[in-house]
């Protein structure tokens, strides 16, 4: 009997898809991820299906678009009726473990009134076994620091960004202030160490596993240990994709004008501060790359590398000053285009392949389940990537666009509704993005349409341009057809007959 394939499923939080040196990024260096791509398959046009973290991860873990899982925001519960890769892998005997977080707001109907998970959206994905759970709270990493004799802040949430007193780069320091904890003992190193320990134990016990290593970095706070804090010179970084002023940017659309009034999304007016944030963002990426290099070396040294499917991706990207915004928001590629590298030890003929087809995070769950021989639930919105990884060939009926959704409702605050004249359920947008065009549909606001060949920076809305009206109609119809095709489908492949239930599964 053949040895079961293990899976190492790695997510780095908030990693833009262009930030790989394998894709010729002008600054950031990622030699270990480049090497993994050279020994696997790199998907150049991979996209998240939602932002922020919780809605995106719900799609990543369930294989469902936001319109179906309906975990709309950080804090919207994920309905317990939805299955996920962990629950499905459990059925065939896999251990499913978490080092990090899944940002799952658990279904309150499944919890006792005194459950601590009722007070946070950072709960564990159902079916997964946390062995080092770390989200906003550093938990086991803080315990590790304390055991090593390090001082901790009174508010443990500050551990991720703790720096010495004194000015930072924008106030005269020569380089960005580093994290007080050295690189060998920071959160990324700690998580990678725990992951290696677990995989060694599972291998020794001959227990097939899926280890989900969910790293915080390069998510804020943008504070890095040395040498990564000062690795990239803020003054030598590329500029921004944006209009001349925030006001000019906001004129593109009422929603964007409103978003630029939000202090949590508006980029700093101090350019030195923005450059410092960007330099450390890149530094954190190179640090993650270094730690993943340690992990891959360990797999090779312990004879696990050729027995393990490795997936590296992210939950979403980061604006980092583009369009005068920070964070993840809206319809911009910077927030949704993310990396994807898959290294299947069995796929020897496609090593180093780079795939141009549009892929999405909903494809990850069916890919993992197909790799280990577990049935893929027929209602998954995504499609397995295994054939592409094995052959380098994209099926003829593969999607021709990327799709994503952004739900900007806030059940606790109606300021956006008042500002834009919307109801709670109208605070949504849908995006369809092809190689040449992008169409953005708002529930009760004017649409957007961009010609990406002529206007790659998305600064000219063509939605009302007479020359583009046929294309606007075409893409509006594409979006309607896409949503109709992907309506919730849990039992739609089943019919009850005189002979009992009959099932016929179709490609979504």
C-alpha positions in Angstrom: 0.0 0.0 0.0 1.4 3.4 -0.9 2.4 5.9 1.7 -0.3 8.6 2.3 0.6 12.1 1.0 0.9 14.7 3.7 0.0 18.4 3.2 1.8 21.5 4.4 -0.6 24.3 3.8 1.0 27.7 4.4 -0.7 31.1 4.4 1.2 34.4 4.9 -1.2 37.2 5.9 -1.6 40.2 3.6 1.0 39.3 0.9 0.6 41.0 -2.4 0.8 38.8 -5.4 3.5 40.8 -7.2 5.9 40.6 -4.2 8.0 37.7 -5.3 11.4 38.1 -6.8 10.5 35.1 -9.1 8.0 37.5 -10.7 10.7 40.2 -11.0 9.6 42.5 -8.2 11.9 45.5 -8.2 12.8 45.4 -4.5 11.7 42.5 -2.3 13.8 39.3 -2.3 12.3 35.9 -1.8 15.0 33.3 -2.7 13.4 30.4 -0.9 9.9 30.9 -2.3 11.6 31.3 -5.7 13.3 28.0 -5.2 10.0 26.4 -4.2 8.4 27.8 -7.3 11.2 26.5 -9.5 10.6 23.0 -8.0 6.8 23.3 -8.2 4.2 25.4 -10.1 3.7 29.2 -9.7 0.3 30.6 -10.4 0.8 34.1 -11.7 -2.9 35.2 -11.6 -4.2 34.0 -8.3 -6.8 36.0 -6.5 -8.5 36.1 -3.1 -12.3 36.0 -3.3 -13.0 38.5 -0.5 -11.5 40.8 2.1 -10.8 41.3 5.0 -9.3 38.3 6.8 -12.4 36.3 8.0 -14.5 36.4 4.8 -11.4 35.6 2.7 -10.4 32.7 4.9 -13.9 31.4 4.9 -13.7 31.1 1.1 -10.2 29.6 1.4 -11.3 26.9 3.8 -14.8 26.1 2.5 -14.3 26.4 -1.3 -17.3 28.7 -1.4 -17.7 32.3 -2.6 -18.8 34.9 -0.1 -22.3 34.9 -1.7 -22.7 31.3 -0.4 -20.8 31.1 2.9 -22.1 34.6 3.9 -19.3 35.2 6.5 -19.4 38.8 5.2 -17.1 40.6 7.7 -14.7 40.0 10.5 -17.1 38.8 13.1 -19.9 37.4 10.9 -20.4 33.8 12.0 -19.6 31.0 9.5 -22.8 28.9 9.4 -22.1 25.5 10.9 -23.8 23.7 8.0 -20.9 24.4 5.7 -18.2 21.8 5.5 -14.5 22.6 5.0 -11.3 20.8 4.1 -10.5 19.8 7.7 -13.9 18.1 8.3 -13.6 16.3 4.9 -10.0 15.2 5.5 -11.0 13.9 9.0 -13.3 11.4 7.3 -10.4 9.5 5.7 -8.2 9.5 8.8 -6.0 12.6 8.4 -4.8 14.6 11.4 -5.7 18.3 10.8 -3.7 20.8 12.9 -3.3 24.5 13.1 -0.3 26.6 13.9 -1.6 30.1 13.8 -5.2 31.1 13.2 -8.1 30.8 10.8 -10.1 33.9 11.9 -13.3 31.9 12.1 -16.3 33.4 13.9 -18.0 30.3 15.0 -21.7 29.7 14.7 -23.2 30.9 18.0 -26.0 28.4 17.7 -23.4 25.6 18.2 -21.9 27.2 21.3 -22.8 27.3 25.0 -23.7 30.8 26.4 -20.4 31.0 28.3 -18.2 30.0 25.4 -15.2 32.3 24.9 -15.6 31.9 21.1 -18.7 34.1 21.4 -16.5 37.1 22.1 -14.1 36.9 19.2 -14.0 36.3 15.4 -10.6 34.6 15.9 -12.0 31.1 16.6 -10.7 27.9 15.1 -12.1 26.4 11.9 -14.4 23.5 12.8 -12.6 20.2 12.4 -9.1 21.6 13.0 -7.0 20.9 16.0 -5.0 24.0 17.3 -1.6 23.1 18.6 -0.2 26.7 18.7 -3.2 29.1 18.2 -2.1 32.6 17.7 -4.1 35.5 16.3 -4.3 39.0 17.8 -3.3 37.4 21.1 0.2 35.9 21.0 -0.7 33.1 23.4 1.9 30.3 23.2 4.5 32.5 21.7 4.3 34.9 24.6 4.7 31.9 27.0 7.8 30.9 25.0 9.2 34.4 25.3 8.5 34.5 29.0 10.2 31.1 29.5 13.3 32.5 27.8 13.4 35.5 30.1 12.1 38.2 27.8 10.1 41.1 29.2 6.5 41.3 27.9 4.2 44.3 27.6 1.2 44.5 30.0 -1.1 44.3 27.0 0.1 41.1 25.3 -1.4 42.2 22.0 1.4 44.7 21.8 4.0 41.9 21.7 3.8 41.7 17.9 5.0 45.4 17.6 7.0 46.1 20.7 9.9 48.5 20.0 12.2 50.6 22.1 11.3 54.1 23.1 12.4 57.0 20.9 11.8 58.4 17.4 11.2 56.3 14.4 12.3 56.8 10.8 9.8 59.5 10.0 11.1 61.5 13.0 14.8 61.3 12.2 15.9 57.8 12.9 18.3 56.5 10.2 16.3 53.3 9.6 12.9 51.8 10.9 12.9 50.8 14.5 13.1 47.1 14.9 11.1 44.7 17.1 12.7 44.2 20.4 12.8 40.4 20.0 15.5 38.9 17.8 14.7 37.1 14.6 15.4 33.6 16.1 12.8 34.2 18.8 10.1 36.2 17.1 6.6 35.0 16.2 7.4 33.7 12.7 10.4 31.7 14.0 8.3 30.3 16.8 5.5 29.1 14.5 7.9 27.5 12.1 9.7 25.7 15.0 6.3 24.4 16.2 5.4 23.3 12.7 8.7 21.3 12.3 8.2 19.7 15.7 4.7 18.6 14.8 5.5 17.2 11.4 8.4 15.2 12.9 6.1 13.7 15.6 3.4 12.9 13.0 5.9 11.3 10.7 7.3 9.1 13.5 3.8 8.0 14.4 3.0 7.3 10.8 0.0 9.6 11.0 -1.0 11.3 7.8 -1.6 15.0 8.3 -2.5 18.4 7.0 -0.6 21.0 8.9 -1.9 24.5 8.4 0.8 27.0 9.1 -1.0 30.3 9.2 1.6 33.1 9.7 0.7 36.6 10.7 3.4 38.3 8.8 3.6 40.6 6.7 0.3 41.7 8.3 0.5 44.8 10.6 2.0 45.9 12.9 4.7 46.6 10.4 7.5 46.0 12.8 10.3 43.5 12.0 13.3 42.1 13.9 16.7 42.9 12.6 18.2 42.5 10.1 14.8 42.7 8.3 13.7 46.1 9.8 16.6 47.9 8.0 17.0 45.6 5.1 15.3 47.9 2.5 16.0 51.6 2.3 12.7 53.5 2.5 14.1 56.2 0.2 14.9 53.7 -2.6 11.4 52.1 -2.9 9.2 52.5 -5.9 6.4 55.0 -5.8 2.6 54.5 -5.7 -0.2 53.7 -8.1 -2.6 56.6 -7.5 -4.0 59.9 -8.6 -2.2 63.2 -7.8 -4.2 63.8 -4.6 -6.7 61.9 -2.5 -9.4 64.3 -3.5 -8.7 63.5 -7.2 -8.7 59.8 -6.4 -12.0 60.1 -4.6 -13.7 61.8 -7.6 -13.6 58.4 -9.3 -16.5 57.0 -7.3 -18.7 57.9 -4.2 -17.6 54.8 -2.4 -13.9 55.5 -2.9 -14.5 59.1 -1.8 -16.1 57.8 1.4 -13.3 55.2 2.0 -10.7 57.9 1.8 -12.4 59.7 4.6 -11.9 56.7 6.9 -8.8 57.2 9.0 -8.2 53.4 9.2 -7.8 53.3 5.4 -6.4 56.6 4.4 -2.6 56.4 3.8 -0.4 58.6 6.0 0.1 62.1 4.8 3.7 61.8 5.9 5.5 60.2 3.0 8.5 59.2 5.2 6.1 57.2 7.4 4.5 55.5 4.4 7.9 54.6 3.1 8.9 53.3 6.4 5.8 51.0 6.5 6.5 49.8 3.0 10.1 49.1 3.7 9.2 47.0 6.8 6.4 45.3 4.9 9.0 44.1 2.4 11.4 43.2 5.2 8.8 41.0 6.8 8.3 39.2 3.5 12.0 38.4 3.3 11.9 37.2 6.9 9.0 34.9 6.2 10.9 33.7 3.1 13.9 33.0 5.3 11.9 31.0 7.9 10.2 29.0 5.1 13.6 28.2 3.8 14.5 26.7 7.2 11.2 24.7 7.1 11.8 23.3 3.6 15.4 22.4 4.5 14.2 20.6 7.5 11.7 18.6 5.3 14.5 17.6 3.0 16.8 16.6 5.9 14.1 14.5 7.5 13.1 12.8 4.3 9.6 14.4 4.4 10.0 16.8 1.4 9.0 14.2 -1.3 6.2 12.9 0.8 4.5 16.3 1.3 2.3 18.5 -0.9 3.3 22.1 -0.2 0.9 25.0 -0.8 1.9 28.6 -0.2 -0.6 31.4 -0.6 -2.2 34.3 1.3 -5.7 35.5 2.4 -5.4 38.9 0.6 -3.1 41.6 -0.4 -2.4 45.2 0.8 -2.8 48.6 -0.7 0.4 50.1 0.9 -0.3 53.6 -0.3 -1.7 52.7 -3.7 -4.9 54.7 -4.5 -4.0 56.6 -1.2 -5.2 53.7 0.9 -3.6 51.2 3.3 -5.0 47.9 4.3 -7.2 45.7 2.2 -10.4 47.1 0.7 -12.5 47.7 -2.4 -12.0 46.5 -5.9 -8.2 47.0 -6.4 -5.8 44.3 -7.6 -3.4 45.2 -4.8 -5.9 43.9 -2.2 -6.9 40.7 -4.1 -4.0 39.5 -6.3 -2.0 37.1 -4.1 0.8 34.5 -4.5 0.1 30.8 -5.1 2.9 28.2 -5.3 2.1 24.5 -5.3 4.8 21.8 -5.0 3.4 18.3 -5.5 6.3 15.7 -5.2 4.5 13.5 -7.7 4.4 16.2 -10.4 7.9 15.8 -11.9 7.1 17.0 -15.4 6.0 20.6 -14.5 8.6 21.8 -12.2 9.3 25.5 -12.7 6.0 26.0 -14.7 4.3 29.4 -14.5 0.6 29.4 -15.1 -1.2 32.4 -16.5 -4.8 31.2 -16.1 -7.0 32.9 -13.4 -7.1 30.9 -10.2 -8.8 31.7 -6.9 -8.7 30.8 -3.3 -11.9 28.8 -3.6 -9.7 26.3 -5.6 -7.5 25.5 -2.6 -10.0 23.2 -0.7 -10.8 21.0 -3.8 -7.1 20.9 -4.6 -6.1 19.6 -1.1 -8.9 17.0 -1.0 -8.2 15.7 -4.5 -4.5 15.4 -3.6 -5.2 13.0 -0.7 -8.0 11.1 -2.4 -10.9 12.6 -0.4 -14.2 13.3 -2.2 -14.7 17.0 -3.1 -18.1 18.2 -2.0 -20.1 18.8 -5.2 -21.3 22.2 -4.1 -17.7 23.7 -3.9 -17.5 26.8 -6.0 -13.8 26.2 -6.7 -12.1 23.7 -9.0 -9.1 21.4 -8.2 -5.8 22.5 -9.6 -4.2 19.1 -9.5 -4.5 18.5 -13.3 -2.8 21.8 -14.0 0.0 21.0 -11.5 0.5 17.5 -12.9 0.4 18.4 -16.6 1.0 22.2 -16.9 -2.1 22.2 -19.1 -5.2 24.3 -18.3 -8.6 22.7 -19.1 -10.3 24.2 -22.1 -13.4 25.1 -20.0 -11.4 26.9 -17.3 -12.6 30.3 -16.1 -11.5 33.3 -18.1 -11.8 35.9 -15.4 -11.2 36.3 -11.6 -14.1 37.1 -9.4 -14.3 38.6 -5.9 -16.7 40.4 -3.6 -16.3 43.1 -0.9 -19.0 43.5 1.7 -18.4 46.8 3.5 -21.3 46.6 5.9 -20.8 47.2 9.6 -23.6 45.8 11.7 -22.3 47.9 14.7 -22.2 51.2 12.8 -24.4 52.8 10.1 -22.1 55.7 9.1 -21.4 54.2 5.7 -25.1 53.7 5.1 -25.9 57.2 6.1 -23.0 58.6 4.0 -23.9 56.7 0.8 -27.6 56.4 1.1 -27.6 52.6 1.4 -29.2 50.0 3.6 -27.2 47.4 5.5 -27.7 44.8 2.8 -26.7 47.2 0.0 -23.2 47.7 1.3 -21.7 45.3 -1.2 -19.8 45.2 -4.5 -18.9 42.4 -6.9 -15.9 42.4 -9.2 -15.1 40.6 -12.4 -11.6 41.0 -13.8 -10.4 39.7 -17.1 -7.0 40.2 -18.7 -8.1 43.4 -20.3 -11.0 44.8 -18.4 -12.5 45.1 -14.9 -16.1 45.6 -14.1 -17.3 46.6 -10.5 -21.0 46.3 -9.7 -22.4 48.0 -6.6 -25.8 47.0 -5.2 -27.1 50.6 -5.2 -24.3 52.8 -6.5 -23.0 53.5 -10.0 -20.8 50.9 -11.5 -17.2 51.1 -12.5 -15.5 49.9 -15.7 -11.7 50.0 -16.4 -9.8 49.4 -19.5 -6.7 47.7 -18.0 -4.7 47.8 -21.2 -5.0 51.6 -21.6 -5.4 52.4 -17.9 -3.6 49.7 -15.8 -3.7 52.1 -12.8 -7.5 52.2 -12.8 -7.8 55.9 -12.7 -10.4 56.5 -15.5 -13.9 55.1 -15.1 -15.3 54.2 -18.5 -18.7 53.0 -17.2 -20.6 55.9 -18.9 -18.3 56.3 -21.9 -20.4 55.7 -25.0 -17.5 53.9 -26.7 -17.4 51.3 -23.8 -21.1 50.8 -23.3 -21.3 47.5 -25.2 -18.4 46.1 -23.1 -20.0 47.3 -19.9 -23.2 45.5 -20.9 -21.2 42.4 -21.8 -19.4 42.3 -18.4 -22.6 43.1 -16.5 -24.1 40.0 -18.2 -21.0 38.0 -17.4 -21.3 38.9 -13.8 -25.0 38.0 -13.6 -24.3 34.6 -15.3 -21.4 34.0 -12.9 -23.6 34.6 -9.8 -26.4 32.5 -11.2 -24.0 29.6 -12.0 -22.6 29.8 -8.4 -25.8 30.1 -6.5 -25.8 27.9 -3.3 -25.9 24.3 -4.5 -25.6 21.9 -1.6 -28.4 19.5 -2.7 -29.0 20.8 -6.3 -27.3 17.7 -7.8 -29.7 15.4 -6.0 -33.3 14.4 -7.0 -35.6 11.9 -5.2 -37.1 9.3 -7.5 -39.2 6.1 -7.2 -35.9 4.3 -6.9 -34.5 6.6 -4.2 -32.1 9.5 -4.4 -30.2 10.0 -7.7 -27.1 12.2 -7.9 -25.3 13.7 -10.9 -22.4 16.0 -10.2 -21.5 18.8 -12.7 -18.5 21.1 -12.9 -19.5 24.4 -11.4 
